[in-house]
């Protein structure tokens, strides 16, 4: 039996142009492209951990290439987001824009600028000045105007004050470039969100897909197609009795879909962990048995349990079925960022629900997590 688990990689976003990309029912990546082509910038992107923000940004970066000098800059792939500085980020921006211009578009970038951008640190210009000079020159040389910066990884800056500094630096580049940036949850919905999201800025919120209710079929099909694409199977309407994973797999996949509450990373992690448990008991990774998935779900419940702080249980139970406006804002932001509380739109109103695995935490602890 071939090894499948390595192909799932729940925590690894797809690169631009990947054949494994699956279009979401709400198509946020296409929405980003639409707004940028309409010259609406900056665009701010937000959503809970594991919902697919990076994958949608990569899709948008690839789709924009025929129309823009599109630069996807994944900060967390190159920088330690707990220690990096604004200058390091701006130097990385200059480097990516310069390499895109020279290597992808074949533009005759001034050698001094190109060399300064490639360097660890320029001896001639500050990172802010260098980034502006590189962007201005690429805008002048390229027919795909303007430069569009799609910035990923900023949401991993946990210090709110530092995140604001990064965001301010990117905003200053918005005068000469289009900006799409994934922002921390506290910046989108926290106490100072009104100072981050100005009137001219648009927020693209990426929510977990529906796996129950009237839109469940589209959401479940989306997640099943992600799994199929990662494993190299043909995508279809839903797992069928004749699927390559074995006769018992459809029920297990549907159980994993339920437990994921529509968050792609949680769904893939459940399947990957279940396959690992199958290997641990000496079986092939697929087909699985129910005990394998139960063990994987128990692990995820433990992961959710570690996210609960004192007072969270009662606050969650009070917030379920409401828009959460009575909840302490910092607590609400933290719980939503981790996917413990999930916001759904029902009858045009945002309402909060408790993630199924978080509900398990409360049930197992007598609602005293």
N, C-alpha and C positions, 0 to 999 in steps of 0.2 A: 504494500500500500504506500503510495507516495506521501511525502510529508506536506501537509497543508498549513499547519499552524504558522509557520514562518511567513506565509503569504498574507496572513490577516493583518499583522502589524497595526493594531488598533490606535496606537499613539503616533503613527507616522502619517502626516497629511500627504495627499497625492501631489506629485509635481505637476507643473503646467503641461497641458497636452496629454496627460496620461490616458491610456485606453481604458483604464479602470474607472474613470469618472462616470458617475451616475447622476442624472439630472434630478434635483429635488422637486417635489410637487409644487413648492412655492417659488422655485428658481431665483434665490437671492443673488447668485452670481450673475445671471442675466439682468437682474434689476440694477446691479452695480454698473454693468456695461451700458445699459440704457441711460442712466442718469449722467454718466461721464460723457457719453456721446452728445447728450443734450447740454453739455458744458456746465453741469451742476457739480461744483466742488467747493469745499471738501465734503467727502462722504465719510461718515463714521460708521463702523461695523461693530456690532456687539452681540453677545450671546453666551450661554453657559458653557462651561468646560466640556469639550468633546462633541459639540453640536455640529461641527463641520465648518467653522469660520475660515480656517486656513485653506481647506479644499476649495471653498467657493471663491476665495481671493485668487487662488492659483488659476481657477477656471476663467475668472474675469481678466486676469493679466494676459492669458493666451488669446482670449476673444478680442481684446483691444488692440492686438498687435497690427492688424491691417490699417488701423485708424490713428494710432498714437505711438509715440516712443514709450512703450509700456515696460516699466521696470518693477518687477516683484522683488521686494527686499525683505527677506525673512531674518529679522534682527536676531531672533533666538537661535538661529543656526550658526551665527558667526560670533555672537557676543554673549557674555555672561550677564543676563538681564538683572541679576541681583547686584552687580558691581559696575556695570558699564556706565559711561558718562555721555552727556549730550554731545560732546566733541567727537567721541568714538562713533556714535550713531551717524553724525553728519559726515564724517570721513568715509563711513561705509556707504552712505547715500552717494557721495561723489564717485566712489569706486564703481558702484553698480551702474550708475548712469554712464560713466565713461566706457566701461567694458561693453555695455549694451550698444552704445554708439559705434564703437570701433569694431567689435567682434561680430555683432549681429547685423548692423546696418552698413558697415563699411564706411563710416563717416571720417573725414580727415581731421580728427580732433587735434588741436594744437599740442605738439609733443610735450611741452612743458606742463600743460594741464593734465594730460594723460599720465605722465610720470608722477606728478604730484598726487593724483588720485590713487594710483597704484601703491604709493608708499604707505608705510605704517602711519607716518605723520609728515605733513608738508613743512619744509623749512621756510617757505615763502609766504604762505597764506594760512589764515586760521581755517579750521574745518568749515565754519559757516560761510566764509568768503569763498572758499574753494568749491563748496557745493553749489553756491549761487553762480559762480563763473562757469562751471561745467554745464549746469542746466541751461544757462543763457546761451552758451555756444552750441549745445545740441539743438536747442530750439531754433537757432539761426540756421544751422546746417541741414536739419532734417525736414523732409516733406511730411512726416507724420507728426504734426504739431498738435498740442504741445507735449512735453514730457509729462507722463502720468506716473506718479509714484504710488505703488500699492505696498503699504507698510504693514507687515505682520510681526507679531511677537511683543508689541508694546503692552498687551494685556498682561504680560508676565512680570511687569514692574509692579511690585506689591506696595511700595511706598507711594502714597497718594501725592505728596508734594513733589517727589522726583518724577512721577508720571506726568504731572502738570508741566514740568520743565521740558520734558521730551515733546509733549504735545505742542507747547508754545513754539518750540524750535521748528517743528514741522509746519505749523501754521504760518510761520514767517516765509517758508518756501512756497506757500500757496499763492503768492503774488506772481510767481513765474512758472509754477507747475501745478498740475491737477493732483490732488491728494486724496487717496483712499486709505484709511487707517483703521485697523482693529484696535479698539480702545478698551481699557479696563472697565469692568462692570461698574465700579464705583464712579468712574468718570461719566458713564452714560446715565446712571440712575441714582447716584449718591447725592449727598447734601449740596454739593457744588455743581451739580450737572447743568444748572442754568447758565453757569459761567463757561462751561465747556462747549455746550451745544448752543451756538448762537442761531439767530433767526435764519441766516443764509445757509446754515449747515443742515445736512439731511442725515438722519440716522437710519441705517438698514439693520433691523433687528432679526437675527436668525434664531428661530425657536425650534425646539424639538418637534418632529413631525407627529401627527396624530396616529396613534395605534389603536384607539378605541373611538367609537362614535361615528358620525356620518362621513368623516374623511379618512376613516381608518384604512380602507382598502388601498388608497393611494400611498399612505404612509408606510404600511406594512410591505407593499410591493417594492417601495423605494429601498427599504432596509434589506429585504431579501435580495434585491438586485445588486446591492453593494457587496453582500456576502458572495453571491454568484460570481461577480466580476473579480473579486480578490482570489477566489478559488479556481477561476478559469472555467466556470460552468456557463452554460447558456442562460441568459436572463429570461425570466418568464413572469407570468402573472402572480404566482405564489408557489411555494414548495409543494410538489405533487408526490403522489405515492411512488412514482417512477423516477424520482430525482436521484442523482448519483450518490447521495449521501446515505442511502439505505432506507428500508421501509419504515423504521421507527422515527426517522429524523423530522418529518413534517410536524408532528406534535411537539417535539422538543424545540424546534425552531420557533414555532408559534408561542411556546412558553417563554423563550428568550426574548421574543418581540414584546410580549406583555411586560416582562421584567425590565426591559430597557427604557420604557416610557418614551420611546421615540428618539433617544439620544444615540446616534450612530456608534460612538466610541464604546458606550456601555454594551450595546448589542454585540459588536465584534469581540469585545473583551470576554463576554460570557461564553461565546462559542469557542474562542481560543483557549480559555481556561478549562472549559469542559473537555476539549480535545486533549489537553495536557493531562487531565485526570484520567482519561481513557488510557493514555500511554503509561501512566503510573501504575495502573492495575494490570499492565501487561498486554493490553489490547491495542489494535490499530486505532489511529486517531478518530476515524469514522468507520462505521456508524457508532454513534454514542448510545449510552443508556441513560435513563432518567437520573440515576445516582450521580453521573458525571456532571450533568447540568445543575443538579441540586447543590453539589459541592461548589461549583462555580458561583452560583447565586449566593451561597453562604459567604464566600470570600468578598463579594461585592457589598453585601450587607455589612460586613465588618469594616470595609472601606468607608461606607457612609456613616457608620457609627463613630468613627474617629473624627468626623467633621462636625459632630454635634457638640455644642458648648452648653454650659448650664443655662437653663431658661429657654433653650431653643424648642424643646418639645411642646411646651404649652403655647408658645408664640406661633408655631407652625399650625397646631390644631385650631387656634382661633382664626388664623388667616385663610385656611382652606375655604374655598367658595366665595371669597371676597377679593377685592382688588388690592388688599394689603395696606391700604392707606393709614390704618390705625396702628400698624406695626412699627416698631422702632426702625428707622430707615437704614441705619448701618447694619442691623441684624438682617433685615429683608434683603439688602444688597448682597451680603455675604452668602446667605442661604440660596438665593437665586443664582449667583455666580457658580456655586458648586452643583447646581441642578437638584438640590434638595426640594426647593419649591420651584415649580414650573408654571410659567404664565401661559395660559391659553386664551385665545380670542373666541368668545362665545356670544353670539348675537351682538357682535360689534363691541363687546365689552371685555376688557382684560380681567380674567379671574385666575386665582392661584389654585394649584392642586399640589398635593404632596407626592413626591416620587414614590413609586411602589416599593422600592427597596428601602427608602427612608421610613415608609409606613411599617415595614417589617422590623426596623430598628425599634420603633416605638412599641409595637406589639410585644416584642421579645423582652423589652425592659419595663413593661407596664406603664408606658407613656411617660417615663421619667428619664429619657436619654440625657 
